[in-house]
Amino acid sequence: MTTEPVAAEDVFSALADPTRRRLLELLSERGDATATELAGDLPVSRQAVVKHLVVLDGAGLVTARRDGRERRYQVRPDALAATARWMNQVAAQWSSRLTAIKRLAEQAEGD
């Protein structure tokens, strides 16, 4: 498990693919699952699921643990939470800027 902060770009890139978003949904519902179990609910091969899981792991969105001969994957919500916090900060900055622009426009109208 890595302790490095995950870049928002990595999270956005990983979430850009609908199959990866569906994998996260499935893992959230189940708690954990193997690539074989996940492939049973998707129109892609087990090998494709593994490739998607590697991308999700690289973005810090899932983690894998050995269970005998299998690897069980789980969602790691911390990367999503960090990205959501970043998005909220950006939204707050834009809201502040738009409020300032509105105030200037209203002052210009009054002059």
N, CA, C and O atoms as CSV, one atom per row, in Angstrom:
chain,resi,resn,atom,element,x,y,z
A,1,MET,N,N,0.843,-1.177,0.000
A,1,MET,CA,C,0.000,0.000,0.000
A,1,MET,C,C,0.886,1.237,0.000
A,1,MET,O,O,1.774,1.363,0.843
A,2,THR,N,N,0.652,2.153,-0.938
A,2,THR,CA,C,1.463,3.345,-1.057
A,2,THR,C,C,0.922,4.466,-0.173
A,2,THR,O,O,-0.284,4.558,0.052
A,3,THR,N,N,1.814,5.311,0.323
A,3,THR,CA,C,1.396,6.449,1.127
A,3,THR,C,C,1.556,7.749,0.351
A,3,THR,O,O,1.275,8.825,0.878
A,4,GLU,N,N,2.006,7.656,-0.898
A,4,GLU,CA,C,2.160,8.839,-1.729
A,4,GLU,C,C,0.790,9.397,-2.090
A,4,GLU,O,O,-0.147,8.635,-2.326
A,5,PRO,N,N,0.666,10.738,-2.135
A,5,PRO,CA,C,-0.611,11.294,-2.561
A,5,PRO,C,C,-0.871,10.954,-4.025
A,5,PRO,O,O,0.045,10.937,-4.847
A,6,VAL,N,N,-2.103,10.692,-4.323
A,6,VAL,CA,C,-2.485,10.348,-5.691
A,6,VAL,C,C,-2.828,11.626,-6.433
A,6,VAL,O,O,-3.550,12.478,-5.914
A,7,ALA,N,N,-2.316,11.760,-7.637
A,7,ALA,CA,C,-2.599,12.930,-8.452
A,7,ALA,C,C,-4.029,12.863,-8.972
A,7,ALA,O,O,-4.505,11.809,-9.393
A,8,ALA,N,N,-4.700,14.005,-8.935
A,8,ALA,CA,C,-6.075,14.066,-9.433
A,8,ALA,C,C,-6.139,13.618,-10.896
A,8,ALA,O,O,-7.124,13.012,-11.319
A,9,GLU,N,N,-5.094,13.915,-11.663
A,9,GLU,CA,C,-5.077,13.517,-13.077
A,9,GLU,C,C,-5.163,12.004,-13.221
A,9,GLU,O,O,-5.843,11.496,-14.112
A,10,ASP,N,N,-4.469,11.285,-12.336
A,10,ASP,CA,C,-4.496,9.826,-12.383
A,10,ASP,C,C,-5.900,9.300,-12.080
A,10,ASP,O,O,-6.375,8.361,-12.718
A,11,VAL,N,N,-6.546,9.914,-11.107
A,11,VAL,CA,C,-7.909,9.496,-10.747
A,11,VAL,C,C,-8.856,9.784,-11.898
A,11,VAL,O,O,-9.642,8.918,-12.280
A,12,PHE,N,N,-8.793,11.003,-12.464
A,12,PHE,CA,C,-9.676,11.356,-13.572
A,12,PHE,C,C,-9.441,10.441,-14.772
A,12,PHE,O,O,-10.391,10.001,-15.420
A,13,SER,N,N,-8.188,10.162,-15.060
A,13,SER,CA,C,-7.860,9.289,-16.184
A,13,SER,C,C,-8.428,7.887,-15.965
A,13,SER,O,O,-8.998,7.288,-16.877
A,14,ALA,N,N,-8.267,7.377,-14.751
A,14,ALA,CA,C,-8.787,6.040,-14.450
A,14,ALA,C,C,-10.308,6.005,-14.534
A,14,ALA,O,O,-10.883,5.024,-15.007
A,15,LEU,N,N,-10.963,7.070,-14.078
A,15,LEU,CA,C,-12.425,7.101,-14.066
A,15,LEU,C,C,-13.037,7.453,-15.421
A,15,LEU,O,O,-14.254,7.389,-15.591
A,16,ALA,N,N,-12.198,7.821,-16.375
A,16,ALA,CA,C,-12.709,8.184,-17.696
A,16,ALA,C,C,-13.314,6.994,-18.428
A,16,ALA,O,O,-14.148,7.167,-19.317
A,17,ASP,N,N,-12.905,5.806,-18.063
A,17,ASP,CA,C,-13.384,4.600,-18.740
A,17,ASP,C,C,-14.615,4.036,-18.021
A,17,ASP,O,O,-14.569,3.806,-16.812
A,18,PRO,N,N,-15.710,3.812,-18.748
A,18,PRO,CA,C,-16.930,3.301,-18.103
A,18,PRO,C,C,-16.763,1.909,-17.483
A,18,PRO,O,O,-17.414,1.598,-16.486
A,19,THR,N,N,-15.911,1.086,-18.054
A,19,THR,CA,C,-15.690,-0.244,-17.471
A,19,THR,C,C,-15.019,-0.123,-16.115
A,19,THR,O,O,-15.359,-0.851,-15.182
A,20,ARG,N,N,-14.072,0.789,-16.003
A,20,ARG,CA,C,-13.402,0.976,-14.710
A,20,ARG,C,C,-14.373,1.553,-13.676
A,20,ARG,O,O,-14.332,1.176,-12.505
A,21,ARG,N,N,-15.239,2.461,-14.109
A,21,ARG,CA,C,-16.238,2.983,-13.170
A,21,ARG,C,C,-17.158,1.864,-12.703
A,21,ARG,O,O,-17.521,1.806,-11.528
A,22,ARG,N,N,-17.535,0.980,-13.614
A,22,ARG,CA,C,-18.397,-0.149,-13.245
A,22,ARG,C,C,-17.660,-1.094,-12.294
A,22,ARG,O,O,-18.264,-1.611,-11.353
A,23,LEU,N,N,-16.379,-1.325,-12.522
A,23,LEU,CA,C,-15.595,-2.156,-11.610
A,23,LEU,C,C,-15.602,-1.572,-10.201
A,23,LEU,O,O,-15.749,-2.306,-9.224
A,24,LEU,N,N,-15.443,-0.262,-10.093
A,24,LEU,CA,C,-15.480,0.373,-8.775
A,24,LEU,C,C,-16.849,0.201,-8.119
A,24,LEU,O,O,-16.942,-0.038,-6.915
A,25,GLU,N,N,-17.908,0.325,-8.916
A,25,GLU,CA,C,-19.257,0.120,-8.383
A,25,GLU,C,C,-19.423,-1.299,-7.854
A,25,GLU,O,O,-19.927,-1.508,-6.751
A,26,LEU,N,N,-18.991,-2.269,-8.654
A,26,LEU,CA,C,-19.101,-3.668,-8.243
A,26,LEU,C,C,-18.315,-3.943,-6.971
A,26,LEU,O,O,-18.800,-4.622,-6.066
A,27,LEU,N,N,-17.099,-3.413,-6.906
A,27,LEU,CA,C,-16.284,-3.624,-5.715
A,27,LEU,C,C,-16.891,-2.918,-4.494
A,27,LEU,O,O,-16.815,-3.429,-3.377
A,28,SER,N,N,-17.483,-1.761,-4.710
A,28,SER,CA,C,-18.131,-1.058,-3.603
A,28,SER,C,C,-19.312,-1.859,-3.060
A,28,SER,O,O,-19.535,-1.920,-1.851
A,29,GLU,N,N,-20.059,-2.469,-3.973
A,29,GLU,CA,C,-21.215,-3.278,-3.568
A,29,GLU,C,C,-20.793,-4.549,-2.843
A,29,GLU,O,O,-21.423,-4.945,-1.862
A,30,ARG,N,N,-19.729,-5.188,-3.320
A,30,ARG,CA,C,-19.318,-6.499,-2.802
A,30,ARG,C,C,-18.345,-6.429,-1.633
A,30,ARG,O,O,-18.275,-7.361,-0.832
A,31,GLY,N,N,-17.617,-5.368,-1.527
A,31,GLY,CA,C,-16.571,-5.281,-0.505
A,31,GLY,C,C,-15.229,-5.707,-1.065
A,31,GLY,O,O,-14.245,-4.977,-0.942
A,32,ASP,N,N,-15.176,-6.875,-1.678
A,32,ASP,CA,C,-13.978,-7.321,-2.378
A,32,ASP,C,C,-14.378,-8.399,-3.374
A,32,ASP,O,O,-15.453,-8.990,-3.277
A,33,ALA,N,N,-13.486,-8.644,-4.337
A,33,ALA,CA,C,-13.767,-9.654,-5.358
A,33,ALA,C,C,-12.497,-9.948,-6.137
A,33,ALA,O,O,-11.550,-9.161,-6.138
A,34,THR,N,N,-12.495,-11.102,-6.803
A,34,THR,CA,C,-11.388,-11.459,-7.693
A,34,THR,C,C,-11.713,-10.945,-9.089
A,34,THR,O,O,-12.855,-10.589,-9.379
A,35,ALA,N,N,-10.706,-10.910,-9.947
A,35,ALA,CA,C,-10.909,-10.499,-11.335
A,35,ALA,C,C,-11.892,-11.441,-12.029
A,35,ALA,O,O,-12.704,-11.003,-12.844
A,36,THR,N,N,-11.818,-12.729,-11.709
A,36,THR,CA,C,-12.731,-13.710,-12.316
A,36,THR,C,C,-14.172,-13.421,-11.912
A,36,THR,O,O,-15.073,-13.461,-12.750
A,37,GLU,N,N,-14.393,-13.131,-10.631
A,37,GLU,CA,C,-15.744,-12.812,-10.163
A,37,GLU,C,C,-16.273,-11.548,-10.841
A,37,GLU,O,O,-17.436,-11.486,-11.241
A,38,LEU,N,N,-15.416,-10.555,-10.962
A,38,LEU,CA,C,-15.827,-9.302,-11.589
A,38,LEU,C,C,-16.121,-9.481,-13.067
A,38,LEU,O,O,-17.066,-8.891,-13.590
A,39,ALA,N,N,-15.318,-10.291,-13.742
A,39,ALA,CA,C,-15.517,-10.523,-15.177
A,39,ALA,C,C,-16.870,-11.174,-15.451
A,39,ALA,O,O,-17.439,-10.995,-16.528
A,40,GLY,N,N,-17.384,-11.923,-14.490
A,40,GLY,CA,C,-18.687,-12.548,-14.662
A,40,GLY,C,C,-19.826,-11.552,-14.796
A,40,GLY,O,O,-20.889,-11.896,-15.312
A,41,ASP,N,N,-19.619,-10.318,-14.338
A,41,ASP,CA,C,-20.653,-9.287,-14.411
A,41,ASP,C,C,-20.394,-8.249,-15.490
A,41,ASP,O,O,-21.113,-7.254,-15.588
A,42,LEU,N,N,-19.376,-8.479,-16.292
A,42,LEU,CA,C,-19.012,-7.497,-17.318
A,42,LEU,C,C,-18.885,-8.162,-18.683
A,42,LEU,O,O,-18.601,-9.356,-18.775
A,43,PRO,N,N,-19.095,-7.384,-19.742
A,43,PRO,CA,C,-18.980,-7.945,-21.095
A,43,PRO,C,C,-17.549,-7.952,-21.618
A,43,PRO,O,O,-17.319,-7.779,-22.815
A,44,VAL,N,N,-16.587,-8.151,-20.718
A,44,VAL,CA,C,-15.178,-8.197,-21.114
A,44,VAL,C,C,-14.530,-9.428,-20.496
A,44,VAL,O,O,-15.079,-10.039,-19.579
A,45,SER,N,N,-13.376,-9.779,-21.001
A,45,SER,CA,C,-12.673,-10.967,-20.509
A,45,SER,C,C,-12.029,-10.710,-19.149
A,45,SER,O,O,-11.895,-9.568,-18.710
A,46,ARG,N,N,-11.640,-11.787,-18.505
A,46,ARG,CA,C,-10.927,-11.687,-17.236
A,46,ARG,C,C,-9.626,-10.909,-17.424
A,46,ARG,O,O,-9.250,-10.104,-16.572
A,47,GLN,N,N,-8.944,-11.151,-18.540
A,47,GLN,CA,C,-7.687,-10.459,-18.810
A,47,GLN,C,C,-7.918,-8.952,-18.940
A,47,GLN,O,O,-7.102,-8.159,-18.470
A,48,ALA,N,N,-9.014,-8.557,-19.571
A,48,ALA,CA,C,-9.340,-7.135,-19.691
A,48,ALA,C,C,-9.637,-6.543,-18.315
A,48,ALA,O,O,-9.230,-5.420,-18.015
A,49,VAL,N,N,-10.342,-7.297,-17.485
A,49,VAL,CA,C,-10.637,-6.835,-16.126
A,49,VAL,C,C,-9.340,-6.611,-15.358
A,49,VAL,O,O,-9.195,-5.605,-14.662
A,50,VAL,N,N,-8.402,-7.537,-15.480
A,50,VAL,CA,C,-7.115,-7.397,-14.792
A,50,VAL,C,C,-6.406,-6.124,-15.256
A,50,VAL,O,O,-5.857,-5.392,-14.432
A,51,LYS,N,N,-6.411,-5.854,-16.547
A,51,LYS,CA,C,-5.773,-4.642,-17.063
A,51,LYS,C,C,-6.430,-3.392,-16.486
A,51,LYS,O,O,-5.744,-2.440,-16.113
A,52,HIS,N,N,-7.752,-3.397,-16.414
A,52,HIS,CA,C,-8.464,-2.256,-15.829
A,52,HIS,C,C,-8.132,-2.113,-14.345
A,52,HIS,O,O,-7.963,-1.000,-13.848
A,53,LEU,N,N,-8.040,-3.232,-13.644
A,53,LEU,CA,C,-7.714,-3.192,-12.222
A,53,LEU,C,C,-6.309,-2.648,-11.985
A,53,LEU,O,O,-6.068,-1.973,-10.985
A,54,VAL,N,N,-5.383,-2.936,-12.894
A,54,VAL,CA,C,-4.020,-2.399,-12.789
A,54,VAL,C,C,-4.057,-0.871,-12.883
A,54,VAL,O,O,-3.359,-0.183,-12.139
A,55,VAL,N,N,-4.871,-0.346,-13.799
A,55,VAL,CA,C,-5.000,1.112,-13.940
A,55,VAL,C,C,-5.608,1.706,-12.671
A,55,VAL,O,O,-5.131,2.721,-12.162
A,56,LEU,N,N,-6.667,1.064,-12.163
A,56,LEU,CA,C,-7.309,1.547,-10.933
A,56,LEU,C,C,-6.347,1.497,-9.756
A,56,LEU,O,O,-6.343,2.393,-8.913
A,57,ASP,N,N,-5.535,0.450,-9.701
A,57,ASP,CA,C,-4.538,0.327,-8.630
A,57,ASP,C,C,-3.494,1.436,-8.757
A,57,ASP,O,O,-3.104,2.041,-7.759
A,58,GLY,N,N,-3.049,1.699,-9.966
A,58,GLY,CA,C,-2.065,2.756,-10.190
A,58,GLY,C,C,-2.578,4.130,-9.793
A,58,GLY,O,O,-1.800,5.001,-9.403
A,59,ALA,N,N,-3.889,4.322,-9.894
A,59,ALA,CA,C,-4.493,5.596,-9.503
A,59,ALA,C,C,-4.830,5.629,-8.014
A,59,ALA,O,O,-5.335,6.628,-7.503
A,60,GLY,N,N,-4.543,4.526,-7.329
A,60,GLY,CA,C,-4.820,4.472,-5.892
A,60,GLY,C,C,-6.272,4.220,-5.548
A,60,GLY,O,O,-6.686,4.431,-4.408
A,61,LEU,N,N,-7.057,3.767,-6.524
A,61,LEU,CA,C,-8.493,3.569,-6.305
A,61,LEU,C,C,-8.855,2.186,-5.800
A,61,LEU,O,O,-9.910,1.998,-5.194
A,62,VAL,N,N,-7.980,1.213,-6.048
A,62,VAL,CA,C,-8.202,-0.133,-5.524
A,62,VAL,C,C,-6.891,-0.657,-4.958
A,62,VAL,O,O,-5.812,-0.145,-5.253
A,63,THR,N,N,-7.014,-1.669,-4.153
A,63,THR,CA,C,-5.849,-2.367,-3.631
A,63,THR,C,C,-6.120,-3.863,-3.759
A,63,THR,O,O,-7.273,-4.294,-3.792
A,64,ALA,N,N,-5.056,-4.640,-3.830
A,64,ALA,CA,C,-5.195,-6.088,-3.965
A,64,ALA,C,C,-4.452,-6.775,-2.833
A,64,ALA,O,O,-3.414,-6.307,-2.365
A,65,ARG,N,N,-5.011,-7.893,-2.408
A,65,ARG,CA,C,-4.326,-8.718,-1.407
A,65,ARG,C,C,-4.385,-10.161,-1.869
A,65,ARG,O,O,-5.345,-10.586,-2.512
A,66,ARG,N,N,-3.353,-10.901,-1.536
A,66,ARG,CA,C,-3.286,-12.323,-1.871
A,66,ARG,C,C,-4.190,-13.099,-0.933
A,66,ARG,O,O,-4.206,-12.871,0.277
A,67,ASP,N,N,-4.932,-14.008,-1.510
A,67,ASP,CA,C,-5.764,-14.946,-0.746
A,67,ASP,C,C,-5.552,-16.308,-1.391
A,67,ASP,O,O,-6.295,-16.697,-2.292
A,68,GLY,N,N,-4.548,-17.024,-0.933
A,68,GLY,CA,C,-4.180,-18.280,-1.577
A,68,GLY,C,C,-3.597,-17.983,-2.942
A,68,GLY,O,O,-2.629,-17.232,-3.066
A,69,ARG,N,N,-4.187,-18.571,-3.962
A,69,ARG,CA,C,-3.712,-18.350,-5.335
A,69,ARG,C,C,-4.389,-17.163,-5.992
A,69,ARG,O,O,-4.019,-16.772,-7.099
A,70,GLU,N,N,-5.364,-16.594,-5.334
A,70,GLU,CA,C,-6.133,-15.491,-5.919
A,70,GLU,C,C,-5.678,-14.148,-5.373
A,70,GLU,O,O,-5.050,-14.052,-4.318
A,71,ARG,N,N,-6.017,-13.124,-6.127
A,71,ARG,CA,C,-5.854,-11.748,-5.668
A,71,ARG,C,C,-7.255,-11.174,-5.507
A,71,ARG,O,O,-8.061,-11.200,-6.438
A,72,ARG,N,N,-7.534,-10.658,-4.321
A,72,ARG,CA,C,-8.833,-10.051,-4.040
A,72,ARG,C,C,-8.646,-8.540,-4.029
A,72,ARG,O,O,-7.736,-8.014,-3.389
A,73,TYR,N,N,-9.528,-7.855,-4.752
A,73,TYR,CA,C,-9.443,-6.408,-4.902
A,73,TYR,C,C,-10.494,-5.724,-4.042
A,73,TYR,O,O,-11.600,-6.233,-3.858
A,74,GLN,N,N,-10.123,-4.552,-3.515
A,74,GLN,CA,C,-11.016,-3.734,-2.708
A,74,GLN,C,C,-10.874,-2.281,-3.138
A,74,GLN,O,O,-9.826,-1.871,-3.638
A,75,VAL,N,N,-11.934,-1.511,-2.939
A,75,VAL,CA,C,-11.885,-0.078,-3.218
A,75,VAL,C,C,-11.092,0.621,-2.125
A,75,VAL,O,O,-11.197,0.282,-0.946
A,76,ARG,N,N,-10.302,1.596,-2.534
A,76,ARG,CA,C,-9.592,2.477,-1.597
A,76,ARG,C,C,-10.210,3.864,-1.735
A,76,ARG,O,O,-9.841,4.607,-2.645
A,77,PRO,N,N,-11.128,4.227,-0.866
A,77,PRO,CA,C,-11.856,5.491,-1.023
A,77,PRO,C,C,-11.025,6.741,-0.780
A,77,PRO,O,O,-11.467,7.838,-1.120
A,78,ASP,N,N,-9.836,6.611,-0.202
A,78,ASP,CA,C,-9.044,7.797,0.120
A,78,ASP,C,C,-8.648,8.607,-1.115
A,78,ASP,O,O,-8.597,9.835,-1.045
A,79,ALA,N,N,-8.367,7.951,-2.240
A,79,ALA,CA,C,-8.001,8.685,-3.457
A,79,ALA,C,C,-9.200,9.458,-3.994
A,79,ALA,O,O,-9.057,10.590,-4.456
A,80,LEU,N,N,-10.373,8.854,-3.934
A,80,LEU,CA,C,-11.579,9.558,-4.367
A,80,LEU,C,C,-11.874,10.723,-3.434
A,80,LEU,O,O,-12.252,11.802,-3.890
A,81,ALA,N,N,-11.705,10.518,-2.148
A,81,ALA,CA,C,-11.968,11.577,-1.175
A,81,ALA,C,C,-11.006,12.748,-1.383
A,81,ALA,O,O,-11.419,13.906,-1.325
A,82,ALA,N,N,-9.729,12.452,-1.624
A,82,ALA,CA,C,-8.745,13.514,-1.854
A,82,ALA,C,C,-9.085,14.295,-3.117
A,82,ALA,O,O,-8.964,15.520,-3.138
A,83,THR,N,N,-9.504,13.605,-4.159
A,83,THR,CA,C,-9.874,14.275,-5.407
A,83,THR,C,C,-11.128,15.110,-5.203
A,83,THR,O,O,-11.222,16.218,-5.731
A,84,ALA,N,N,-12.091,14.601,-4.447
A,84,ALA,CA,C,-13.317,15.360,-4.156
A,84,ALA,C,C,-12.989,16.628,-3.368
A,84,ALA,O,O,-13.565,17.684,-3.630
A,85,ARG,N,N,-12.062,16.533,-2.399
A,85,ARG,CA,C,-11.658,17.725,-1.644
A,85,ARG,C,C,-11.017,18.759,-2.570
A,85,ARG,O,O,-11.290,19.954,-2.454
A,86,TRP,N,N,-10.174,18.301,-3.480
A,86,TRP,CA,C,-9.533,19.207,-4.438
A,86,TRP,C,C,-10.588,19.882,-5.312
A,86,TRP,O,O,-10.527,21.089,-5.548
A,87,MET,N,N,-11.556,19.096,-5.791
A,87,MET,CA,C,-12.616,19.651,-6.634
A,87,MET,C,C,-13.448,20.677,-5.864
A,87,MET,O,O,-13.842,21.697,-6.430
A,88,ASN,N,N,-13.716,20.425,-4.597
A,88,ASN,CA,C,-14.461,21.382,-3.777
A,88,ASN,C,C,-13.686,22.683,-3.605
A,88,ASN,O,O,-14.278,23.762,-3.614
A,89,GLN,N,N,-12.371,22.591,-3.448
A,89,GLN,CA,C,-11.545,23.794,-3.330
A,89,GLN,C,C,-11.589,24.606,-4.622
A,89,GLN,O,O,-11.718,25.830,-4.588
A,90,VAL,N,N,-11.483,23.923,-5.754
A,90,VAL,CA,C,-11.540,24.613,-7.043
A,90,VAL,C,C,-12.914,25.261,-7.227
A,90,VAL,O,O,-13.007,26.398,-7.690
A,91,ALA,N,N,-13.974,24.543,-6.867
A,91,ALA,CA,C,-15.326,25.087,-6.990
A,91,ALA,C,C,-15.499,26.325,-6.116
A,91,ALA,O,O,-16.123,27.300,-6.535
A,92,ALA,N,N,-14.951,26.289,-4.906
A,92,ALA,CA,C,-15.050,27.438,-4.007
A,92,ALA,C,C,-14.301,28.642,-4.584
A,92,ALA,O,O,-14.780,29.773,-4.493
A,93,GLN,N,N,-13.135,28.404,-5.173
A,93,GLN,CA,C,-12.375,29.495,-5.785
A,93,GLN,C,C,-13.158,30.116,-6.936
A,93,GLN,O,O,-13.217,31.339,-7.061
A,94,TRP,N,N,-13.757,29.279,-7.774
A,94,TRP,CA,C,-14.531,29.789,-8.901
A,94,TRP,C,C,-15.765,30.536,-8.421
A,94,TRP,O,O,-16.125,31.568,-8.987
A,95,SER,N,N,-16.407,30.028,-7.394
A,95,SER,CA,C,-17.573,30.697,-6.848
A,95,SER,C,C,-17.200,32.089,-6.344
A,95,SER,O,O,-17.927,33.056,-6.571
A,96,SER,N,N,-16.077,32.180,-5.667
A,96,SER,CA,C,-15.592,33.460,-5.168
A,96,SER,C,C,-15.288,34.419,-6.321
A,96,SER,O,O,-15.627,35.601,-6.259
A,97,ARG,N,N,-14.662,33.914,-7.351
A,97,ARG,CA,C,-14.339,34.746,-8.522
A,97,ARG,C,C,-15.604,35.224,-9.228
A,97,ARG,O,O,-15.695,36.388,-9.619
A,98,LEU,N,N,-16.571,34.340,-9.391
A,98,LEU,CA,C,-17.818,34.720,-10.057
A,98,LEU,C,C,-18.595,35.748,-9.236
A,98,LEU,O,O,-19.225,36.643,-9.799
A,99,THR,N,N,-18.553,35.626,-7.930
A,99,THR,CA,C,-19.200,36.610,-7.064
A,99,THR,C,C,-18.546,37.979,-7.233
A,99,THR,O,O,-19.230,39.001,-7.285
A,100,ALA,N,N,-17.224,37.990,-7.319
A,100,ALA,CA,C,-16.507,39.252,-7.511
A,100,ALA,C,C,-16.844,39.864,-8.870
A,100,ALA,O,O,-17.017,41.078,-8.972
A,101,ILE,N,N,-16.937,39.053,-9.898
A,101,ILE,CA,C,-17.285,39.551,-11.238
A,101,ILE,C,C,-18.703,40.121,-11.226
A,101,ILE,O,O,-18.950,41.184,-11.795
A,102,LYS,N,N,-19.628,39.419,-10.582
A,102,LYS,CA,C,-21.012,39.890,-10.497
A,102,LYS,C,C,-21.068,41.234,-9.783
A,102,LYS,O,O,-21.769,42.146,-10.221
A,103,ARG,N,N,-20.336,41.354,-8.692
A,103,ARG,CA,C,-20.305,42.612,-7.925
A,103,ARG,C,C,-19.780,43.754,-8.802
A,103,ARG,O,O,-20.334,44.853,-8.787
A,104,LEU,N,N,-18.712,43.493,-9.564
A,104,LEU,CA,C,-18.164,44.524,-10.456
A,104,LEU,C,C,-19.164,44.902,-11.549
A,104,LEU,O,O,-19.312,46.077,-11.885
A,105,ALA,N,N,-19.842,43.908,-12.093
A,105,ALA,CA,C,-20.837,44.188,-13.147
A,105,ALA,C,C,-21.994,45.018,-12.595
A,105,ALA,O,O,-22.476,45.936,-13.259
A,106,GLU,N,N,-22.436,44.695,-11.382
A,106,GLU,CA,C,-23.534,45.451,-10.773
A,106,GLU,C,C,-23.108,46.882,-10.467
A,106,GLU,O,O,-23.896,47.815,-10.619
A,107,GLN,N,N,-21.857,47.054,-10.033
A,107,GLN,CA,C,-21.353,48.407,-9.779
A,107,GLN,C,C,-21.275,49.200,-11.066
A,107,GLN,O,O,-21.596,50.389,-11.085
A,108,ALA,N,N,-20.848,48.551,-12.153
A,108,ALA,CA,C,-20.744,49.235,-13.442
A,108,ALA,C,C,-22.121,49.660,-13.952
A,108,ALA,O,O,-22.256,50.715,-14.571
A,109,GLU,N,N,-23.138,48.842,-13.694
A,109,GLU,CA,C,-24.509,49.162,-14.097
A,109,GLU,C,C,-25.020,50.381,-13.331
A,109,GLU,O,O,-25.737,51.219,-13.877
A,110,GLY,N,N,-24.640,50.463,-12.067
A,110,GLY,CA,C,-25.112,51.545,-11.215
A,110,GLY,C,C,-24.465,52.881,-11.535
A,110,GLY,O,O,-25.005,53.932,-11.190
A,111,ASP,N,N,-23.317,52.847,-12.190
A,111,ASP,CA,C,-22.597,54.096,-12.504
A,111,ASP,C,C,-23.183,54.793,-13.689
A,111,ASP,O,O,-22.698,55.854,-14.084
